[in-house]
């Protein structure tokens, strides 16, 4: 196998493979090494997306609960929104501490 970048799915970093070596060296497409901070940023973005999804799910549940006059569903929606808000706050605090 020749040395070079291997293309992976868009979510994965490029992998540099040296010939006759067991473990590939993970590098960004620019050739620099990926650092833990890069992984933290990606994971932070995933958590923020989860928080936004949780908030959206809660808003939908709350709206459906109001329309159908289902108090339990409306309450579940408010709880889901609160969980999403807490996740978002946690990620914002982590970002502030990282900077």
C-alpha positions as semicolon CSV with decimal commas, in nm:
position;residue;x (nm);y (nm);z (nm)
1;X;0,000;0,000;0,000
2;X;0,132;0,342;-0,091
3;X;0,145;0,626;0,160
4;X;-0,138;0,874;0,132
5;X;-0,472;0,993;0,261
6;X;-0,764;0,754;0,276
7;X;-1,102;0,917;0,219
8;X;-1,356;0,828;0,484
9;X;-1,717;0,944;0,531
10;X;-1,754;1,321;0,561
11;X;-1,784;1,298;0,941
12;X;-1,452;1,117;0,985
13;X;-1,108;1,281;0,968
14;X;-0,870;1,184;0,690
15;X;-0,630;0,907;0,788
16;X;-0,264;0,910;0,685
17;X;-0,129;0,560;0,623
18;X;0,244;0,494;0,605
19;X;0,342;0,178;0,418
20;X;0,429;-0,128;0,631
21;X;0,306;0,021;0,958
22;X;0,040;-0,129;1,180
23;X;-0,140;0,181;1,307
24;X;-0,230;0,478;1,088
25;X;-0,144;0,829;1,201
26;X;-0,465;1,028;1,231
27;X;-0,422;1,374;1,083
28;X;-0,648;1,643;0,956
29;X;-0,667;1,685;0,580
30;X;-0,415;1,971;0,613
31;X;-0,157;1,722;0,738
32;X;-0,146;1,852;1,096
33;X;-0,214;1,614;1,382
34;X;-0,565;1,609;1,526
35;X;-0,562;1,721;1,886
36;X;-0,794;1,648;2,172
37;X;-0,928;2,003;2,143
38;X;-1,048;1,925;1,788
39;X;-1,237;1,624;1,920
40;X;-1,380;1,830;2,207
41;X;-1,512;2,089;1,963
42;X;-1,677;1,821;1,750
43;X;-1,829;1,652;2,053
44;X;-1,948;1,991;2,179
45;X;-2,124;2,055;1,849
46;X;-2,291;1,714;1,872
47;X;-2,412;1,788;2,225
48;X;-2,546;2,129;2,118
49;X;-2,734;1,962;1,832
50;X;-2,878;1,711;2,080
51;X;-2,987;1,998;2,305
52;X;-3,158;2,175;2,016
53;X;-3,333;1,851;1,914
54;X;-3,453;1,798;2,271
55;X;-3,589;2,154;2,283
56;X;-3,767;2,112;1,948
57;X;-3,915;1,779;2,056
58;X;-4,041;1,944;2,372
59;X;-4,202;2,231;2,184
60;X;-4,381;1,989;1,954
61;X;-4,506;1,780;2,246
62;X;-4,622;2,089;2,431
63;X;-4,808;2,222;2,124
64;X;-4,973;1,885;2,056
65;X;-5,068;1,861;2,423
66;X;-5,233;2,204;2,409
67;X;-5,424;2,125;2,088
68;X;-5,546;1,786;2,212
69;X;-5,604;1,914;2,567
70;X;-5,363;1,647;2,701
71;X;-5,208;1,796;3,014
72;X;-4,964;1,509;3,057
73;X;-4,822;1,548;2,706
74;X;-4,800;1,923;2,753
75;X;-4,606;1,872;3,078
76;X;-4,373;1,620;2,911
77;X;-4,303;1,880;2,644
78;X;-4,207;2,138;2,904
79;X;-3,979;1,884;3,074
80;X;-3,810;1,798;2,743
81;X;-3,755;2,167;2,675
82;X;-3,601;2,207;3,019
83;X;-3,367;1,913;2,958
84;X;-3,262;2,069;2,628
85;X;-3,202;2,403;2,798
86;X;-2,984;2,236;3,061
87;X;-2,780;2,055;2,796
88;X;-2,729;2,381;2,606
89;X;-2,625;2,564;2,924
90;X;-2,378;2,288;3,008
91;X;-2,216;2,315;2,664
92;X;-2,203;2,695;2,686
93;X;-2,025;2,670;3,022
94;X;-1,779;2,416;2,881
95;X;-1,711;2,649;2,586
96;X;-1,654;2,944;2,820
97;X;-1,411;2,744;3,033
98;X;-1,228;2,619;2,725
99;X;-1,168;2,973;2,594
